Amino acid sequence: MALDDDFYKSPDASKIPAIEAKYNEAIGLIDQTLAKSDDYKGSGIYRKAWIYKEIGFLYEQLGDYKKMGEFSDKALSQWPEFYS
């Protein structure tokens, strides 16, 4: 589910910055939570990865596969055990 369901009805590059800003705000809140406690580390990693994949999906809808790949890479980078 994207934060702007109208985007799927009519994909428009001009909508992405606002959607991305909302997602970045969510990532900031996740980071604040993780800074206070490691109890939610797994959940935080999963949620951040999901957000980056969602942003990548928005770019995929526009046919911008370079940006989609960048956000897919960000999603994968959330899982440190795959990169160690």
Distance bins in CASP14 RR format, pairs under 12 A and 6 or more apart:
PFRMAT RR
TARGET T0000
AUTHOR 0000-0000-0000
RMODE 2
METHOD distances of the structure
MODEL  1
1 7 0 0 0 0 0 1 0 0 0 0 0
1 8 0 0 0 0 1 0 0 0 0 0 0
1 19 0 0 0 0 0 1 0 0 0 0 0
1 23 0 0 0 0 0 1 0 0 0 0 0
1 50 0 0 0 0 0 1 0 0 0 0 0
1 51 0 0 0 0 0 1 0 0 0 0 0
1 54 0 0 0 0 1 0 0 0 0 0 0
1 57 0 0 0 0 0 1 0 0 0 0 0
1 58 0 0 0 0 0 1 0 0 0 0 0
2 8 1 0 0 1 0 0 0 0 0 0 0
2 9 0 0 0 0 0 1 0 0 0 0 0
2 11 0 0 0 0 0 1 0 0 0 0 0
2 15 0 0 0 0 1 0 0 0 0 0 0
2 16 0 0 0 0 0 1 0 0 0 0 0
2 18 0 0 0 0 0 1 0 0 0 0 0
2 19 1 0 0 1 0 0 0 0 0 0 0
2 20 0 0 0 0 0 1 0 0 0 0 0
2 22 0 0 0 0 1 0 0 0 0 0 0
2 23 0 0 0 0 1 0 0 0 0 0 0
2 50 0 0 0 0 0 1 0 0 0 0 0
2 51 0 0 0 0 0 1 0 0 0 0 0
2 53 0 0 0 0 0 1 0 0 0 0 0
2 54 1 0 0 1 0 0 0 0 0 0 0
2 55 0 0 0 0 1 0 0 0 0 0 0
2 56 0 0 0 0 0 1 0 0 0 0 0
2 57 1 0 0 1 0 0 0 0 0 0 0
2 58 1 0 0 1 0 0 0 0 0 0 0
2 59 0 0 0 0 0 1 0 0 0 0 0
2 60 0 0 0 0 0 1 0 0 0 0 0
2 61 0 0 0 0 1 0 0 0 0 0 0
3 15 0 0 0 0 1 0 0 0 0 0 0
3 16 0 0 0 0 0 1 0 0 0 0 0
3 18 0 0 0 0 1 0 0 0 0 0 0
3 19 1 0 1 0 0 0 0 0 0 0 0
3 20 0 0 0 0 1 0 0 0 0 0 0
3 21 0 0 0 0 1 0 0 0 0 0 0
3 22 1 0 1 0 0 0 0 0 0 0 0
3 23 1 0 0 1 0 0 0 0 0 0 0
3 24 0 0 0 0 0 1 0 0 0 0 0
3 25 0 0 0 0 1 0 0 0 0 0 0
3 26 0 0 0 0 1 0 0 0 0 0 0
3 51 0 0 0 0 1 0 0 0 0 0 0
3 54 0 0 0 0 1 0 0 0 0 0 0
3 55 0 0 0 0 0 1 0 0 0 0 0
3 58 0 0 0 0 1 0 0 0 0 0 0
4 10 0 0 0 0 0 1 0 0 0 0 0
4 11 0 0 0 0 0 1 0 0 0 0 0
4 12 0 0 0 0 1 0 0 0 0 0 0
4 14 0 0 0 0 0 1 0 0 0 0 0
4 15 1 0 1 0 0 0 0 0 0 0 0
4 16 0 0 0 0 1 0 0 0 0 0 0
4 17 0 0 0 0 0 1 0 0 0 0 0
4 18 1 0 0 1 0 0 0 0 0 0 0
4 19 1 0 1 0 0 0 0 0 0 0 0
4 20 0 0 0 0 0 1 0 0 0 0 0
4 21 0 0 0 0 0 1 0 0 0 0 0
4 22 0 0 0 0 1 0 0 0 0 0 0
4 23 0 0 0 0 0 1 0 0 0 0 0
4 54 0 0 0 0 0 1 0 0 0 0 0
4 55 0 0 0 0 0 1 0 0 0 0 0
4 58 0 0 0 0 1 0 0 0 0 0 0
4 61 0 0 0 0 0 1 0 0 0 0 0
5 11 0 0 0 0 0 1 0 0 0 0 0
5 15 0 0 0 0 0 1 0 0 0 0 0
5 19 0 0 0 0 0 1 0 0 0 0 0
5 58 0 0 0 0 0 1 0 0 0 0 0
6 12 0 0 0 0 1 0 0 0 0 0 0
6 15 1 0 0 1 0 0 0 0 0 0 0
6 18 0 0 0 0 0 1 0 0 0 0 0
6 19 0 0 0 0 0 1 0 0 0 0 0
7 13 0 0 0 0 0 1 0 0 0 0 0
7 14 0 0 0 0 0 1 0 0 0 0 0
7 15 1 0 1 0 0 0 0 0 0 0 0
7 16 1 0 0 1 0 0 0 0 0 0 0
7 17 0 0 0 0 0 1 0 0 0 0 0
7 18 0 0 0 0 1 0 0 0 0 0 0
7 19 1 0 0 1 0 0 0 0 0 0 0
7 20 0 0 0 0 0 1 0 0 0 0 0
7 22 0 0 0 0 0 1 0 0 0 0 0
7 54 0 0 0 0 0 1 0 0 0 0 0
7 55 0 0 0 0 0 1 0 0 0 0 0
7 57 0 0 0 0 0 1 0 0 0 0 0
7 58 1 0 0 1 0 0 0 0 0 0 0
7 59 0 0 0 0 0 1 0 0 0 0 0
7 60 0 0 0 0 0 1 0 0 0 0 0
7 61 1 0 0 1 0 0 0 0 0 0 0
7 62 0 0 0 0 1 0 0 0 0 0 0
8 15 0 0 0 0 0 1 0 0 0 0 0
8 19 0 0 0 0 0 1 0 0 0 0 0
8 54 0 0 0 0 0 1 0 0 0 0 0
8 57 0 0 0 0 1 0 0 0 0 0 0
8 58 0 0 0 0 1 0 0 0 0 0 0
8 60 0 0 0 0 0 1 0 0 0 0 0
8 61 1 0 0 1 0 0 0 0 0 0 0
8 62 0 0 0 0 0 1 0 0 0 0 0
9 15 0 0 0 0 0 1 0 0 0 0 0
9 61 0 0 0 0 0 1 0 0 0 0 0
10 61 0 0 0 0 0 1 0 0 0 0 0
10 62 0 0 0 0 0 1 0 0 0 0 0
11 19 0 0 0 0 0 1 0 0 0 0 0
11 57 0 0 0 0 0 1 0 0 0 0 0
11 58 1 0 0 1 0 0 0 0 0 0 0
11 59 0 0 0 0 1 0 0 0 0 0 0
11 60 0 0 0 0 1 0 0 0 0 0 0
11 61 1 0 1 0 0 0 0 0 0 0 0
11 62 1 0 1 0 0 0 0 0 0 0 0
11 63 0 0 0 0 1 0 0 0 0 0 0
11 64 0 0 0 0 0 1 0 0 0 0 0
12 18 0 0 0 0 0 1 0 0 0 0 0
12 19 0 0 0 0 0 1 0 0 0 0 0
12 58 0 0 0 0 0 1 0 0 0 0 0
12 61 0 0 0 0 1 0 0 0 0 0 0
12 62 0 0 0 0 1 0 0 0 0 0 0
13 19 0 0 0 0 0 1 0 0 0 0 0
13 20 0 0 0 0 0 1 0 0 0 0 0
13 58 0 0 0 0 1 0 0 0 0 0 0
13 59 0 0 0 0 1 0 0 0 0 0 0
13 61 0 0 0 0 1 0 0 0 0 0 0
13 62 1 0 1 0 0 0 0 0 0 0 0
13 63 0 0 0 0 1 0 0 0 0 0 0
13 64 1 0 0 1 0 0 0 0 0 0 0
13 67 0 0 0 0 1 0 0 0 0 0 0
14 20 0 0 0 0 0 1 0 0 0 0 0
14 58 0 0 0 0 0 1 0 0 0 0 0
14 62 0 0 0 0 0 1 0 0 0 0 0
15 21 0 0 0 0 0 1 0 0 0 0 0
15 22 0 0 0 0 0 1 0 0 0 0 0
15 55 0 0 0 0 0 1 0 0 0 0 0
15 58 0 0 0 0 1 0 0 0 0 0 0
15 59 0 0 0 0 0 1 0 0 0 0 0
15 61 0 0 0 0 0 1 0 0 0 0 0
15 62 0 0 0 0 1 0 0 0 0 0 0
16 22 0 0 0 0 0 1 0 0 0 0 0
16 23 0 0 0 0 0 1 0 0 0 0 0
16 24 0 0 0 0 0 1 0 0 0 0 0
16 54 0 0 0 0 0 1 0 0 0 0 0
16 55 1 0 0 1 0 0 0 0 0 0 0
16 56 0 0 0 0 1 0 0 0 0 0 0
16 57 0 0 0 0 0 1 0 0 0 0 0
16 58 1 0 1 0 0 0 0 0 0 0 0
16 59 1 0 0 1 0 0 0 0 0 0 0
16 60 0 0 0 0 0 1 0 0 0 0 0
16 61 0 0 0 0 1 0 0 0 0 0 0
16 62 1 0 0 1 0 0 0 0 0 0 0
16 63 0 0 0 0 0 1 0 0 0 0 0
16 64 0 0 0 0 1 0 0 0 0 0 0
16 67 0 0 0 0 1 0 0 0 0 0 0
16 68 0 0 0 0 0 1 0 0 0 0 0
16 71 0 0 0 0 0 1 0 0 0 0 0
17 23 0 0 0 0 0 1 0 0 0 0 0
17 24 0 0 0 0 0 1 0 0 0 0 0
17 55 0 0 0 0 0 1 0 0 0 0 0
17 58 0 0 0 0 0 1 0 0 0 0 0
17 59 0 0 0 0 0 1 0 0 0 0 0
18 24 0 0 0 0 0 1 0 0 0 0 0
18 25 0 0 0 0 0 1 0 0 0 0 0
18 58 0 0 0 0 0 1 0 0 0 0 0
19 25 0 0 0 0 0 1 0 0 0 0 0
19 26 0 0 0 0 0 1 0 0 0 0 0
19 51 0 0 0 0 0 1 0 0 0 0 0
19 54 0 0 0 0 1 0 0 0 0 0 0
19 55 1 0 0 1 0 0 0 0 0 0 0
19 56 0 0 0 0 0 1 0 0 0 0 0
19 57 0 0 0 0 0 1 0 0 0 0 0
19 58 1 0 0 1 0 0 0 0 0 0 0
19 59 0 0 0 0 0 1 0 0 0 0 0
19 61 0 0 0 0 0 1 0 0 0 0 0
19 62 0 0 0 0 0 1 0 0 0 0 0
20 26 0 0 0 0 0 1 0 0 0 0 0
20 27 0 0 0 0 0 1 0 0 0 0 0
20 51 0 0 0 0 1 0 0 0 0 0 0
20 52 0 0 0 0 0 1 0 0 0 0 0
20 54 0 0 0 0 1 0 0 0 0 0 0
20 55 1 0 1 0 0 0 0 0 0 0 0
20 56 0 0 0 0 1 0 0 0 0 0 0
20 58 1 0 0 1 0 0 0 0 0 0 0
20 59 0 0 0 0 1 0 0 0 0 0 0
20 67 0 0 0 0 0 1 0 0 0 0 0
20 70 0 0 0 0 0 1 0 0 0 0 0
20 71 0 0 0 0 1 0 0 0 0 0 0
20 74 0 0 0 0 0 1 0 0 0 0 0
21 27 0 0 0 0 0 1 0 0 0 0 0
21 28 0 0 0 0 0 1 0 0 0 0 0
21 55 0 0 0 0 0 1 0 0 0 0 0
22 28 0 0 0 0 0 1 0 0 0 0 0
22 29 0 0 0 0 0 1 0 0 0 0 0
22 51 0 0 0 0 1 0 0 0 0 0 0
22 54 0 0 0 0 0 1 0 0 0 0 0
22 55 0 0 0 0 0 1 0 0 0 0 0
22 58 0 0 0 0 0 1 0 0 0 0 0
23 29 0 0 0 0 0 1 0 0 0 0 0
23 30 0 0 0 0 0 1 0 0 0 0 0
23 47 0 0 0 0 0 1 0 0 0 0 0
23 48 0 0 0 0 1 0 0 0 0 0 0
23 50 0 0 0 0 1 0 0 0 0 0 0
23 51 1 0 1 0 0 0 0 0 0 0 0
23 52 0 0 0 0 1 0 0 0 0 0 0
23 53 0 0 0 0 0 1 0 0 0 0 0
23 54 1 0 0 1 0 0 0 0 0 0 0
23 55 1 0 1 0 0 0 0 0 0 0 0
23 56 0 0 0 0 0 1 0 0 0 0 0
23 57 0 0 0 0 0 1 0 0 0 0 0
23 58 0 0 0 0 1 0 0 0 0 0 0
23 71 0 0 0 0 1 0 0 0 0 0 0
23 74 0 0 0 0 0 1 0 0 0 0 0
23 75 0 0 0 0 0 1 0 0 0 0 0
24 30 0 0 0 0 0 1 0 0 0 0 0
24 31 0 0 0 0 0 1 0 0 0 0 0
24 48 0 0 0 0 0 1 0 0 0 0 0
24 51 0 0 0 0 1 0 0 0 0 0 0
24 52 0 0 0 0 0 1 0 0 0 0 0
24 54 0 0 0 0 0 1 0 0 0 0 0
24 55 0 0 0 0 1 0 0 0 0 0 0
24 71 0 0 0 0 0 1 0 0 0 0 0
24 74 0 0 0 0 0 1 0 0 0 0 0
25 31 0 0 0 0 0 1 0 0 0 0 0
25 32 0 0 0 0 0 1 0 0 0 0 0
25 51 0 0 0 0 0 1 0 0 0 0 0
26 32 0 0 0 0 0 1 0 0 0 0 0
26 33 0 0 0 0 0 1 0 0 0 0 0
26 44 0 0 0 0 0 1 0 0 0 0 0
26 47 1 0 0 1 0 0 0 0 0 0 0
26 48 0 0 0 0 1 0 0 0 0 0 0
26 50 0 0 0 0 1 0 0 0 0 0 0
26 51 1 0 0 1 0 0 0 0 0 0 0
26 52 0 0 0 0 0 1 0 0 0 0 0
26 54 0 0 0 0 0 1 0 0 0 0 0
26 55 0 0 0 0 0 1 0 0 0 0 0
27 33 0 0 0 0 0 1 0 0 0 0 0
27 34 0 0 0 0 0 1 0 0 0 0 0
27 44 0 0 0 0 1 0 0 0 0 0 0
27 45 0 0 0 0 0 1 0 0 0 0 0
27 47 0 0 0 0 1 0 0 0 0 0 0
27 48 1 0 1 0 0 0 0 0 0 0 0
27 49 0 0 0 0 0 1 0 0 0 0 0
27 50 0 0 0 0 0 1 0 0 0 0 0
27 51 1 0 1 0 0 0 0 0 0 0 0
27 52 0 0 0 0 1 0 0 0 0 0 0
27 54 0 0 0 0 0 1 0 0 0 0 0
27 55 0 0 0 0 0 1 0 0 0 0 0
27 71 0 0 0 0 0 1 0 0 0 0 0
27 74 0 0 0 0 0 1 0 0 0 0 0
27 75 0 0 0 0 0 1 0 0 0 0 0
27 78 0 0 0 0 0 1 0 0 0 0 0
28 34 0 0 0 0 1 0 0 0 0 0 0
28 35 0 0 0 0 1 0 0 0 0 0 0
28 44 0 0 0 0 0 1 0 0 0 0 0
28 47 0 0 0 0 0 1 0 0 0 0 0
28 48 0 0 0 0 1 0 0 0 0 0 0
28 51 0 0 0 0 0 1 0 0 0 0 0
29 35 0 0 0 0 0 1 0 0 0 0 0
29 36 0 0 0 0 0 1 0 0 0 0 0
29 40 0 0 0 0 0 1 0 0 0 0 0
29 44 0 0 0 0 0 1 0 0 0 0 0
29 47 0 0 0 0 1 0 0 0 0 0 0
29 48 0 0 0 0 0 1 0 0 0 0 0
29 51 0 0 0 0 0 1 0 0 0 0 0
30 36 0 0 0 0 0 1 0 0 0 0 0
30 37 0 0 0 0 0 1 0 0 0 0 0
30 40 0 0 0 0 1 0 0 0 0 0 0
30 41 0 0 0 0 0 1 0 0 0 0 0
30 42 0 0 0 0 0 1 0 0 0 0 0
30 43 0 0 0 0 1 0 0 0 0 0 0
30 44 1 0 1 0 0 0 0 0 0 0 0
30 45 0 0 0 0 1 0 0 0 0 0 0
30 46 0 0 0 0 1 0 0 0 0 0 0
30 47 1 0 1 0 0 0 0 0 0 0 0
30 48 1 0 1 0 0 0 0 0 0 0 0
30 49 0 0 0 0 0 1 0 0 0 0 0
30 50 0 0 0 0 0 1 0 0 0 0 0
30 51 0 0 0 0 1 0 0 0 0 0 0
30 52 0 0 0 0 0 1 0 0 0 0 0
30 78 0 0 0 0 0 1 0 0 0 0 0
31 40 0 0 0 0 0 1 0 0 0 0 0
31 41 0 0 0 0 0 1 0 0 0 0 0
31 44 0 0 0 0 1 0 0 0 0 0 0
31 45 0 0 0 0 0 1 0 0 0 0 0
31 47 0 0 0 0 0 1 0 0 0 0 0
31 48 0 0 0 0 1 0 0 0 0 0 0
31 51 0 0 0 0 0 1 0 0 0 0 0
31 78 0 0 0 0 0 1 0 0 0 0 0
32 40 0 0 0 0 0 1 0 0 0 0 0
32 44 0 0 0 0 0 1 0 0 0 0 0
33 39 0 0 0 0 1 0 0 0 0 0 0
33 40 1 0 1 0 0 0 0 0 0 0 0
33 41 0 0 0 0 1 0 0 0 0 0 0
33 42 0 0 0 0 0 1 0 0 0 0 0
33 43 0 0 0 0 1 0 0 0 0 0 0
33 44 1 0 0 1 0 0 0 0 0 0 0
33 45 0 0 0 0 0 1 0 0 0 0 0
33 47 0 0 0 0 1 0 0 0 0 0 0
33 48 0 0 0 0 0 1 0 0 0 0 0
34 40 1 0 0 1 0 0 0 0 0 0 0
34 41 1 0 0 1 0 0 0 0 0 0 0
34 42 0 0 0 0 1 0 0 0 0 0 0
34 43 0 0 0 0 1 0 0 0 0 0 0
34 44 1 0 0 1 0 0 0 0 0 0 0
34 45 0 0 0 0 1 0 0 0 0 0 0
34 46 0 0 0 0 0 1 0 0 0 0 0
34 47 0 0 0 0 0 1 0 0 0 0 0
34 48 0 0 0 0 1 0 0 0 0 0 0
34 78 0 0 0 0 0 1 0 0 0 0 0
35 41 0 0 0 0 0 1 0 0 0 0 0
35 44 0 0 0 0 0 1 0 0 0 0 0
37 43 0 0 0 0 0 1 0 0 0 0 0
37 44 0 0 0 0 0 1 0 0 0 0 0
38 44 0 0 0 0 0 1 0 0 0 0 0
38 45 0 0 0 0 0 1 0 0 0 0 0
40 46 0 0 0 0 1 0 0 0 0 0 0
40 47 0 0 0 0 1 0 0 0 0 0 0
40 48 0 0 0 0 0 1 0 0 0 0 0
41 47 0 0 0 0 0 1 0 0 0 0 0
41 48 0 0 0 0 0 1 0 0 0 0 0
41 78 0 0 0 0 0 1 0 0 0 0 0
41 79 0 0 0 0 0 1 0 0 0 0 0
41 80 0 0 0 0 0 1 0 0 0 0 0
41 81 0 0 0 0 0 1 0 0 0 0 0
42 48 0 0 0 0 1 0 0 0 0 0 0
42 49 0 0 0 0 1 0 0 0 0 0 0
42 50 0 0 0 0 0 1 0 0 0 0 0
42 78 0 0 0 0 1 0 0 0 0 0 0
42 79 0 0 0 0 1 0 0 0 0 0 0
42 80 0 0 0 0 0 1 0 0 0 0 0
42 81 0 0 0 0 0 1 0 0 0 0 0
43 49 0 0 0 0 0 1 0 0 0 0 0
43 50 0 0 0 0 0 1 0 0 0 0 0
43 78 0 0 0 0 0 1 0 0 0 0 0
44 50 0 0 0 0 1 0 0 0 0 0 0
44 51 0 0 0 0 1 0 0 0 0 0 0
44 78 0 0 0 0 1 0 0 0 0 0 0
44 79 0 0 0 0 0 1 0 0 0 0 0
45 51 0 0 0 0 0 1 0 0 0 0 0
45 52 0 0 0 0 0 1 0 0 0 0 0
45 75 0 0 0 0 0 1 0 0 0 0 0
45 76 0 0 0 0 0 1 0 0 0 0 0
45 77 0 0 0 0 0 1 0 0 0 0 0
45 78 1 0 1 0 0 0 0 0 0 0 0
45 79 1 0 0 1 0 0 0 0 0 0 0
45 80 0 0 0 0 1 0 0 0 0 0 0
45 81 0 0 0 0 1 0 0 0 0 0 0
45 82 0 0 0 0 0 1 0 0 0 0 0
46 52 0 0 0 0 0 1 0 0 0 0 0
46 53 0 0 0 0 0 1 0 0 0 0 0
46 75 0 0 0 0 0 1 0 0 0 0 0
46 78 1 0 0 1 0 0 0 0 0 0 0
46 79 0 0 0 0 1 0 0 0 0 0 0
47 53 0 0 0 0 0 1 0 0 0 0 0
47 54 0 0 0 0 0 1 0 0 0 0 0
47 75 0 0 0 0 0 1 0 0 0 0 0
47 78 0 0 0 0 1 0 0 0 0 0 0
48 54 0 0 0 0 0 1 0 0 0 0 0
48 55 0 0 0 0 0 1 0 0 0 0 0
48 71 0 0 0 0 0 1 0 0 0 0 0
48 74 0 0 0 0 1 0 0 0 0 0 0
48 75 1 0 0 1 0 0 0 0 0 0 0
48 76 0 0 0 0 0 1 0 0 0 0 0
48 77 0 0 0 0 1 0 0 0 0 0 0
48 78 1 0 1 0 0 0 0 0 0 0 0
48 79 0 0 0 0 1 0 0 0 0 0 0
48 80 0 0 0 0 0 1 0 0 0 0 0
49 55 0 0 0 0 0 1 0 0 0 0 0
49 56 0 0 0 0 0 1 0 0 0 0 0
49 71 0 0 0 0 0 1 0 0 0 0 0
49 72 0 0 0 0 1 0 0 0 0 0 0
49 73 0 0 0 0 0 1 0 0 0 0 0
49 74 0 0 0 0 1 0 0 0 0 0 0
49 75 1 0 1 0 0 0 0 0 0 0 0
49 76 1 0 0 1 0 0 0 0 0 0 0
49 77 0 0 0 0 1 0 0 0 0 0 0
49 78 1 0 1 0 0 0 0 0 0 0 0
49 79 1 0 0 1 0 0 0 0 0 0 0
49 80 0 0 0 0 0 1 0 0 0 0 0
49 82 0 0 0 0 0 1 0 0 0 0 0
50 56 0 0 0 0 0 1 0 0 0 0 0
50 57 0 0 0 0 0 1 0 0 0 0 0
50 71 0 0 0 0 0 1 0 0 0 0 0
50 72 0 0 0 0 0 1 0 0 0 0 0
50 74 0 0 0 0 0 1 0 0 0 0 0
50 75 1 0 0 1 0 0 0 0 0 0 0
50 76 0 0 0 0 0 1 0 0 0 0 0
50 78 0 0 0 0 1 0 0 0 0 0 0
50 79 0 0 0 0 0 1 0 0 0 0 0
51 57 0 0 0 0 0 1 0 0 0 0 0
51 58 0 0 0 0 0 1 0 0 0 0 0
51 71 0 0 0 0 1 0 0 0 0 0 0
51 74 0 0 0 0 1 0 0 0 0 0 0
51 75 0 0 0 0 1 0 0 0 0 0 0
51 78 0 0 0 0 1 0 0 0 0 0 0
52 58 0 0 0 0 0 1 0 0 0 0 0
52 59 0 0 0 0 0 1 0 0 0 0 0
52 67 0 0 0 0 0 1 0 0 0 0 0
52 68 0 0 0 0 0 1 0 0 0 0 0
52 69 0 0 0 0 1 0 0 0 0 0 0
52 70 0 0 0 0 1 0 0 0 0 0 0
52 71 1 0 1 0 0 0 0 0 0 0 0
52 72 1 0 0 1 0 0 0 0 0 0 0
52 73 0 0 0 0 1 0 0 0 0 0 0
52 74 1 0 1 0 0 0 0 0 0 0 0
52 75 1 1 0 0 0 0 0 0 0 0 0
52 76 0 0 0 0 1 0 0 0 0 0 0
52 77 0 0 0 0 1 0 0 0 0 0 0
52 78 1 0 0 1 0 0 0 0 0 0 0
52 79 0 0 0 0 0 1 0 0 0 0 0
53 59 0 0 0 0 0 1 0 0 0 0 0
53 60 0 0 0 0 1 0 0 0 0 0 0
53 68 0 0 0 0 1 0 0 0 0 0 0
53 69 0 0 0 0 0 1 0 0 0 0 0
53 70 0 0 0 0 0 1 0 0 0 0 0
53 71 1 0 0 1 0 0 0 0 0 0 0
53 72 1 0 0 1 0 0 0 0 0 0 0
53 73 0 0 0 0 0 1 0 0 0 0 0
53 74 0 0 0 0 1 0 0 0 0 0 0
53 75 1 0 1 0 0 0 0 0 0 0 0
53 76 0 0 0 0 1 0 0 0 0 0 0
53 77 0 0 0 0 0 1 0 0 0 0 0
53 78 0 0 0 0 1 0 0 0 0 0 0
53 79 0 0 0 0 0 1 0 0 0 0 0
54 60 0 0 0 0 0 1 0 0 0 0 0
54 61 0 0 0 0 0 1 0 0 0 0 0
54 68 0 0 0 0 0 1 0 0 0 0 0
54 71 0 0 0 0 1 0 0 0 0 0 0
54 72 0 0 0 0 0 1 0 0 0 0 0
54 74 0 0 0 0 0 1 0 0 0 0 0
54 75 0 0 0 0 1 0 0 0 0 0 0
55 61 0 0 0 0 0 1 0 0 0 0 0
55 62 0 0 0 0 0 1 0 0 0 0 0
55 64 0 0 0 0 0 1 0 0 0 0 0
55 67 0 0 0 0 1 0 0 0 0 0 0
55 68 0 0 0 0 1 0 0 0 0 0 0
55 69 0 0 0 0 0 1 0 0 0 0 0
55 70 0 0 0 0 1 0 0 0 0 0 0
55 71 1 0 1 0 0 0 0 0 0 0 0
55 72 0 0 0 0 1 0 0 0 0 0 0
55 73 0 0 0 0 0 1 0 0 0 0 0
55 74 0 0 0 0 1 0 0 0 0 0 0
55 75 0 0 0 0 1 0 0 0 0 0 0
56 62 0 0 0 0 1 0 0 0 0 0 0
56 63 0 0 0 0 0 1 0 0 0 0 0
56 64 0 0 0 0 1 0 0 0 0 0 0
56 65 0 0 0 0 1 0 0 0 0 0 0
56 66 0 0 0 0 0 1 0 0 0 0 0
56 67 1 0 0 1 0 0 0 0 0 0 0
56 68 1 0 1 0 0 0 0 0 0 0 0
56 69 1 0 0 1 0 0 0 0 0 0 0
56 70 1 0 0 1 0 0 0 0 0 0 0
56 71 1 1 0 0 0 0 0 0 0 0 0
56 72 1 0 0 1 0 0 0 0 0 0 0
56 73 0 0 0 0 1 0 0 0 0 0 0
56 74 0 0 0 0 1 0 0 0 0 0 0
56 75 1 0 0 1 0 0 0 0 0 0 0
56 76 0 0 0 0 0 1 0 0 0 0 0
57 63 0 0 0 0 0 1 0 0 0 0 0
57 64 0 0 0 0 0 1 0 0 0 0 0
57 65 0 0 0 0 0 1 0 0 0 0 0
57 67 0 0 0 0 0 1 0 0 0 0 0
57 68 1 0 0 1 0 0 0 0 0 0 0
57 69 0 0 0 0 0 1 0 0 0 0 0
57 71 0 0 0 0 1 0 0 0 0 0 0
57 72 0 0 0 0 1 0 0 0 0 0 0
57 75 0 0 0 0 0 1 0 0 0 0 0
58 64 0 0 0 0 1 0 0 0 0 0 0
58 67 0 0 0 0 1 0 0 0 0 0 0
58 68 0 0 0 0 1 0 0 0 0 0 0
58 71 0 0 0 0 1 0 0 0 0 0 0
59 65 1 0 0 1 0 0 0 0 0 0 0
59 66 0 0 0 0 1 0 0 0 0 0 0
59 67 1 1 0 0 0 0 0 0 0 0 0
59 68 1 0 1 0 0 0 0 0 0 0 0
59 69 1 0 0 1 0 0 0 0 0 0 0
59 70 0 0 0 0 1 0 0 0 0 0 0
59 71 1 0 0 1 0 0 0 0 0 0 0
59 72 0 0 0 0 1 0 0 0 0 0 0
59 74 0 0 0 0 0 1 0 0 0 0 0
60 66 0 0 0 0 0 1 0 0 0 0 0
60 67 0 0 0 0 1 0 0 0 0 0 0
60 68 1 0 1 0 0 0 0 0 0 0 0
60 69 0 0 0 0 1 0 0 0 0 0 0
60 70 0 0 0 0 0 1 0 0 0 0 0
60 71 0 0 0 0 1 0 0 0 0 0 0
60 72 0 0 0 0 1 0 0 0 0 0 0
61 67 0 0 0 0 0 1 0 0 0 0 0
61 68 0 0 0 0 1 0 0 0 0 0 0
62 68 0 0 0 0 1 0 0 0 0 0 0
63 69 0 0 0 0 0 1 0 0 0 0 0
64 70 0 0 0 0 1 0 0 0 0 0 0
64 71 0 0 0 0 0 1 0 0 0 0 0
65 71 0 0 0 0 0 1 0 0 0 0 0
65 72 0 0 0 0 1 0 0 0 0 0 0
66 72 0 0 0 0 0 1 0 0 0 0 0
66 73 0 0 0 0 0 1 0 0 0 0 0
67 73 0 0 0 0 0 1 0 0 0 0 0
67 74 0 0 0 0 0 1 0 0 0 0 0
68 74 0 0 0 0 0 1 0 0 0 0 0
68 75 0 0 0 0 0 1 0 0 0 0 0
69 75 0 0 0 0 1 0 0 0 0 0 0
69 76 0 0 0 0 1 0 0 0 0 0 0
69 77 0 0 0 0 0 1 0 0 0 0 0
70 76 0 0 0 0 0 1 0 0 0 0 0
70 77 0 0 0 0 0 1 0 0 0 0 0
71 77 0 0 0 0 0 1 0 0 0 0 0
71 78 0 0 0 0 0 1 0 0 0 0 0
72 78 0 0 0 0 0 1 0 0 0 0 0
73 79 0 0 0 0 0 1 0 0 0 0 0
73 82 0 0 0 0 0 1 0 0 0 0 0
73 83 0 0 0 0 0 1 0 0 0 0 0
75 82 0 0 0 0 0 1 0 0 0 0 0
76 82 1 0 0 1 0 0 0 0 0 0 0
76 83 0 0 0 0 1 0 0 0 0 0 0
77 83 1 0 0 1 0 0 0 0 0 0 0
77 84 0 0 0 0 0 1 0 0 0 0 0
END
